[in-house]
């Protein structure tokens, strides 16, 4: 039911051309599927961009080292773009996360010890090359 077409040449640039062969052209128009979108979160600059807390769940993992969080681990949460799932990193993995956090608001769980708060602020205050931008978001612990 699909027709096969001859190789097609697509010119990308003066020096670059791509040849695509055996394109399958559907015989009838394909209906687009609708995907349920994530609830829209408006970017609000008055919200914190970072959340420092003592983790309670073992089901989540660190975005840098991919190890699961143990109960009682101090972790930092952030999002890179609106409407995406938050990422969490261990306090020890914070430098490797390369976050552009200078000037960003941070919310801290009162259970986080003073030494851990100071370490987080020290690591977040360093400007590194290729730092990734973070967005403010509203985090409510379940």
Secondary structure, 3 states (H helix, E strand, C coil): CCEECCCEEEECCCCCEEEECCCEECCCCCCCCCCCCCCCCCCCCCCCCEEEEECCCCCCECCCCCCECCCCCEEEEEECCCCCCCEEEEHHHHHHHCEECCCCCEEECCCCCHHHHHHHHHHHCCCCCCCEECECCCCCCC
